[in-house]
Amino acid sequence: MAEKPSEKQIEARNSLPDELKPIFDEFVADYKYAATMRHGRPYISYIVLADMIRAGWRLSAKPVK
């Protein structure tokens, strides 16, 4: 079962235009997975991820295993 989004996650997501929200959702999921694998639990600054997307961040290649 998926976690309920936090207020901070919702706030950051809602700060983006609708066309960027799916990119944000994917970025959050990828970051959360990587942080959990490296540190045992994720800490995510959702507003920083939103800022990075606004600055032009996009997945540009297929992930390398």
C-alpha positions, 0 to 999 in steps of 0.5 A: 500500500502506498504511503499517504503524501505529507503536507510538505509533499503536497505543497511542493507538488501543487507549486508546479504546473500540472504538466510537471506534476507527473515528473515530480511524482516520478522523481520523488519515487526514485529519490525515496527508493535510492535514499532508502537503499543507501540510508535505510530510510528516506529524507526528502526535501520536496521543495528542493525536488520541485525547484530542481524540476522548475530549473529543468531537471528531467530524466534523460536516459534509461537507468543503469542497473 
